[in-house]
């Protein structure tokens, strides 16, 4: 399986410092411009302008938050009659290196995984401590509930089979969307992980202490 089997969805909100570099990295991995979709949450900076200048598809998301951005992307792909086998979702802040996409796809194919999460093993110091705590708590809770052994259920980079992603009801909002996706997959399929590196983000941070605290209170 090669890069032709995947479409990349990048939810964005005010990522003008990073989005150009993210797209350039994706193109350097052999992805075509037609395989990259930026779903923008009505940025007030030059995010959309920069992405369009790079030649990729830019659409305005319906609703608000990451779950609505992904749902908007799926609706768009359906309208285009897309037949990609996998969807790779990644943040647009330059924290996730595109060089791992091939490994995620290869692992999904070789190990018959319905979703492969890029577990942030290297560079965890770039995650604020309060968010690390929230992620640790939610991942432990998720493992206890679903009998998994995941290390990073809230990672913002993962590949998932397109037909499964289309089935998700999107009942949760905000940054719990990653857990909702994994919970849906593990209920009838297989969730796997591949270790990846996490870099320091470019641009203004959107998550703070309040979000870390909320993450630690999430119940699946």
N, C-alpha and C positions, 0 to 999 in steps of 0.2 A: 504494500500500500504506500502511495506517495502523497505529496502535497496536493495533488489534484482532487483528493477526496474530502477536503475540508474547506469550510468557509469560516473566516475569523470575524467575530463580532466584538466591537470595542465600544462600551458605553462611556460617554464623556460628559464632563461638566467643568468648563473653564480649565482646559488642559493645553493652553496655547504654547507653553514652554516645552511640553513633552510630546505632543501628538505627532509632530513632524518626524521626530527621531523614532518613535514607535513604528510608524508606517515604513520608514526607510529600512528598519531592521527586518520587518516582515517581508518586504520586497527582496531583501538580500538573501532570505532563506528560500527563495524560489517561488514564492506566492505571487500570483498575478494581481493586478489592481482590482479585477472583477471579483476576487475572492475576499476582499477586505471591505467591511461595512462599519462605518462609524455611526453610532446611534447617539445623537447629541441631546442632552437634556436642557436645551435652550441656554447655551452658554452666553455670557455677556462679554466675553473676550473674543479673540480671533481663532478659536478652536476650529470652527466650521470652515472658515476661510482657508486656513492652512491645510486642513485635510482635503478639501476640494482641489487645492493647488497641487497636491500630490497625486491627484487623479483617481482617488477611491470614491466609493459611493458614500454619501452623507445623507442621513435621514433624521428628521426631528422626531424624537420619541413622543408617544402618547402617554399621558399621565405623568407621574413623578416617581423618581427612585429607580434603582437598578433593576428590580423585577419588571417594572413597566418597560424599561429600555430593552430588556431581552425579549419580552413578549412582543414589542414593536418589531424587533428584528425578525422574529419567527413569522409574524403576519406578512412582513415584506417578502421574505423568502418564499412563502406559500404563494403570494400573488405573482411571483416571477416564475413559478413552476420549478423551483430549485430542486435538484436531485443529489445534493451533496450528502455523503454518508455521515459525516461528522460536522459538528459545530464546535469551534474553539472560542471560548470567551476569555478575554483578558482585559485588565484595566488599562487605561490610556495615560498613565502617569509615569511610564518608563521604569516601573519597579520590577516588571517581569520580562526577562530576556527572551527574545523570540527564538533564540537558538535551541530552546528546549521543545519546540513544537514537534519536531521530527521524533524525538524520544517519546513524547506523549502518545502520538499516533501509532508508533511502532509497538509500544507496550499494549495499547488498546487492542491492536490486531493480533499480536502474538499470544496474549493472555485472555482473550475473549472478554474484555472489560466493556461495560456499557458506559462507564465514565472513568476517566483518569484525571486525578487531581495533581497539580504540581505542588507538592509539599515543600514549604519554605524551610529547608534545612540549613542552607547557608545564608548568611546575611540577616539573621533574625534580629540583630541589634538595630536594624533599620526600622523595626516595628516598635512603636512606642510601648513602654512597659505595661501601661494599663490595658492596651489592646492585646498584648501578648497574654495577659492574665485572662481576659475575656475569651480569647481564642482557646486557651488551654482548658478553661472550664467547660465551654460549649463542646469542644471536641471530646472531652471525657464523658460528658453527659450523652452525647450522640453515640459514642461507643457502647456505653452501658445500655442504652435503649435498643440499639440495633445489632449488637453483637459484633461490631466491627473493630478494627485495630488501626484506625486512621490516626495520623499525626497532625493534620492541618485541614480540618473540614471547611474552614473559612477562607482558604486560599482564593485569590481572585484570578487564577489562571487554571483552566481545566478544559478538557475535551470530552464531549458527550455525543452519543449517537443522536442524529437529528430527529429521528422518528420518536425517540423517547422524550426529547426536550419538548416536542410539540404536545405531549400528553399532560404536561405539568399544569395544575390548576391555578398556580400563583395565588395562594391564599395568604402568604406572609409577605410583609413589605420591608423595605429598607435593606440593611446589610445582612439580614438573615436569609436572603435569597440563596446563598451558597448552600446553607444547611437544608433548605427546602428541596433544592435540586437533588442533593445527595440522599435525602430521606426518601424521595420518590423513587430514585434509581434502586436503592438498596432493598426496597420493599419487594421488588420482583426481579432484580438483576444483580450486577456485580460492580462495585465501586473499587477502584484501585488507586495507587499513588505512585508517583515517580519523584524522587528528590530533585529540587531545583534551587537556584540561587535567587535571593530577593535583594533588589538594589534600593538605594535611597531614592525617594520620589523627587521629581522635578516639579516645581511650582508649590503653591500654597496648600498646606495640609487641610483636609476637609473633616477629618475625624479627630476628636479630642478626648478629654477625660470622660465627658458625659457619654460618648458612644461606647467607650470601653466598659463603663459601668453598666450600660444597657445591655451590652453583649453578655455580660456575666449573669444577667437576669432572664435571658431568653429561655423559654421552654418550648421544646419541639412538639 
